[in-house]
């Protein structure tokens, strides 16, 4: 596979660029990318480079990693809450703590491992890219600790169409989040480009010292309910950047409750909270002439915490 560097991606370290742009968020570890660079399985303009090599416009990255000859392992022990299914799609209410698809570290306890037990036909549905066998039918993702509605394609035609719709922002996604403090405005738009943080502690950042190229990101929001120390908000991401909602609320001083990665240093995680309170509640789209609308109820831990406030 050859990847040519555009002006937008110039200035990034090769290992970080590959992690984010080629192998995505959860598919392959940065350590494995570095190992492949050192083993000369990844070259730039036909030459060996260091993992710290800073990419230039028109550089050509040659990736010679052999495609995996593996299949997703079915996991019959995992139970899923299926919201809806028909001949084209499966909609699942993903619980917090569950990764969407296998990685080089976690191979058996993901949403996909559970899906292939009941829906084995999805095994070969992908975009043909490196490692795509680990993401069969997956057209969008939720962070491991984000709960809520996720749609999966059951055939290649549906997969291609849903991928197109997500890319063209034709999918309506509504999230519910509990954030620290009180929002300055009860509704508004966070229009702040997101880039990799210069700090390795935080993967992404919308304000502060950045690395690489910032990419446009927009999140609309409105206040649902105000508590003494928190606000319950509804968020409508208009773009699909990694960790977008979490990064955006952190950037305006109201990080998501329980978010260890993006909270401020002066904030503490409440006792008993074991994940960030972000939930993909609603999903609406049109597919092949039919309108779909799904809603995933708040999970018990999220609902119980709110009731105590």
Residue pairs with C-beta under 8 A, 6 or more apart in sequence:
1 62
1 63
1 129
1 130
2 60
2 61
2 62
2 63
3 21
3 22
3 60
3 61
3 63
4 58
4 59
4 60
4 61
5 17
5 55
5 56
5 57
5 58
5 59
5 60
5 61
6 57
7 57
8 213
9 17
9 21
9 55
9 212
9 213
10 55
10 56
10 57
10 59
10 213
11 54
11 55
11 212
11 213
12 54
12 55
12 196
12 211
12 212
12 213
13 51
13 52
13 53
13 54
13 55
13 211
13 212
14 37
14 42
14 44
14 49
14 51
14 52
14 53
14 54
14 55
14 61
15 30
15 33
15 34
15 37
15 51
15 52
16 30
16 196
16 211
16 212
17 55
17 212
18 33
18 42
18 61
18 63
19 28
19 30
19 33
20 196
20 242
22 61
22 63
22 130
23 33
23 130
23 131
25 141
25 242
26 99
26 100
26 101
26 103
26 141
27 101
27 103
27 104
27 131
27 134
27 135
28 103
28 104
28 131
29 103
29 104
29 105
32 104
33 42
33 51
34 51
36 42
36 65
37 49
37 50
37 51
38 51
40 48
41 63
41 64
41 65
42 61
42 62
42 63
42 64
42 65
43 49
43 61
43 62
43 64
44 53
44 55
44 59
44 60
44 61
44 62
45 59
45 60
46 60
46 62
55 61
63 130
65 130
67 130
67 131
68 131
68 133
68 134
70 133
70 134
71 123
71 133
72 101
72 102
72 112
72 113
72 116
72 123
72 133
72 134
72 136
73 102
73 107
73 108
73 113
74 113
74 116
74 117
74 120
75 108
75 109
75 113
75 114
75 117
76 117
78 109
78 113
78 114
78 117
79 114
80 92
80 111
80 114
80 115
80 118
81 92
81 93
81 95
82 90
82 91
82 92
83 91
83 92
83 93
83 149
83 294
83 296
84 90
84 91
84 292
84 294
85 91
85 154
87 154
87 155
88 153
88 154
88 155
88 157
88 158
88 287
88 288
89 151
89 152
89 153
89 154
89 158
89 162
89 287
89 292
90 115
90 119
90 137
90 151
90 152
90 154
91 149
91 150
91 151
91 152
91 283
91 294
92 111
92 115
92 149
92 150
92 152
93 147
93 148
93 149
93 296
93 297
94 100
94 111
94 142
94 146
94 147
94 148
94 149
94 150
94 280
95 147
95 299
96 144
96 145
96 146
96 147
96 275
96 299
96 301
97 144
97 145
97 275
98 109
98 110
98 111
98 144
99 106
99 109
99 110
99 111
99 144
100 110
100 111
100 112
100 135
100 138
100 141
100 142
100 144
100 150
101 110
101 111
101 112
101 134
101 135
101 136
101 138
101 141
102 108
102 110
102 112
102 113
102 134
103 134
107 113
111 150
112 134
112 135
112 136
112 137
112 138
115 122
115 137
115 152
116 122
116 123
116 136
119 137
119 152
119 154
121 154
121 155
122 136
122 137
122 152
122 153
122 154
123 133
123 136
124 136
125 136
125 137
125 153
125 154
125 155
125 156
125 159
126 132
126 133
126 135
126 136
126 137
126 159
127 159
127 163
137 152
137 153
137 154
137 159
138 152
139 151
139 152
139 153
139 159
139 162
139 163
139 166
140 150
140 151
140 162
140 166
140 171
140 240
141 150
142 148
142 150
142 280
143 243
143 246
143 276
143 278
145 258
145 275
145 276
145 278
146 276
146 278
146 279
146 280
147 278
147 279
147 280
147 296
147 299
147 302
148 175
148 279
148 280
148 281
148 296
149 280
149 281
149 282
149 283
149 294
149 295
149 296
150 280
150 283
151 162
151 283
151 285
151 294
153 159
153 162
158 287
158 288
161 287
161 288
162 171
162 285
162 287
164 170
165 171
165 285
165 287
166 240
169 238
169 239
169 240
170 285
170 286
171 283
171 284
171 285
172 236
172 282
172 283
172 284
172 285
173 236
173 237
173 280
173 282
173 283
174 234
174 235
174 236
174 280
174 281
174 282
174 283
175 234
175 235
175 236
175 237
175 245
175 278
175 279
175 280
175 281
176 224
176 232
176 233
176 234
176 235
176 278
176 279
176 281
176 298
176 302
177 232
177 233
177 234
177 235
177 245
177 249
177 256
177 277
177 278
177 279
178 230
178 231
178 232
178 233
178 256
178 257
178 277
178 302
178 305
178 306
179 230
179 231
179 233
179 249
179 254
179 255
179 256
179 257
180 229
180 230
180 254
180 255
180 256
180 257
180 263
180 264
180 267
181 229
181 230
181 231
181 253
181 254
182 226
182 231
182 254
183 221
183 223
183 231
183 233
183 252
183 254
184 252
186 222
186 223
187 220
187 221
187 222
187 223
188 220
188 221
189 218
189 219
189 220
189 221
190 206
190 218
190 219
190 220
190 221
190 248
190 249
190 251
190 252
191 216
191 217
191 218
192 206
192 207
192 217
192 248
192 251
193 206
193 214
193 215
193 216
193 217
194 204
194 205
194 206
194 214
194 215
194 217
194 241
194 242
194 243
194 244
194 247
194 248
195 204
195 205
195 210
195 211
195 212
195 213
195 214
195 215
196 203
196 204
196 205
196 210
196 211
196 212
197 203
197 204
197 205
197 208
197 209
197 210
197 211
198 205
198 208
198 209
198 210
198 211
199 205
199 209
201 261
202 261
202 262
203 242
203 243
203 261
204 241
204 242
204 243
204 247
205 247
205 251
206 217
206 247
206 248
206 250
206 251
207 251
215 241
216 239
217 239
217 241
217 244
217 247
217 248
218 237
218 238
218 239
219 235
219 236
219 237
219 238
219 239
219 244
219 245
219 248
220 235
220 236
220 238
221 233
221 234
221 235
221 236
221 249
222 233
222 234
223 231
223 232
223 233
224 232
224 233
224 234
225 231
225 232
226 232
227 306
227 309
228 309
229 309
230 257
230 309
231 254
232 306
233 249
234 281
235 245
235 249
237 244
237 245
241 247
243 261
243 262
245 256
245 278
246 255
246 256
246 259
246 261
246 262
246 276
246 278
247 262
249 255
249 256
250 256
250 259
250 262
250 263
250 264
253 264
255 262
255 263
255 264
255 267
256 262
256 263
256 276
256 277
256 278
257 269
257 270
257 273
257 276
257 277
258 269
258 270
258 273
258 274
258 275
258 276
258 277
259 276
259 278
260 269
260 276
263 269
270 305
272 305
273 301
273 305
274 301
275 301
277 302
277 305
279 296
279 298
279 299
279 302
280 296
281 295
281 296
281 298
282 293
282 294
282 295
282 296
283 292
283 293
283 294
283 295
284 291
284 292
284 293
284 294
285 291
285 292
286 292
298 306
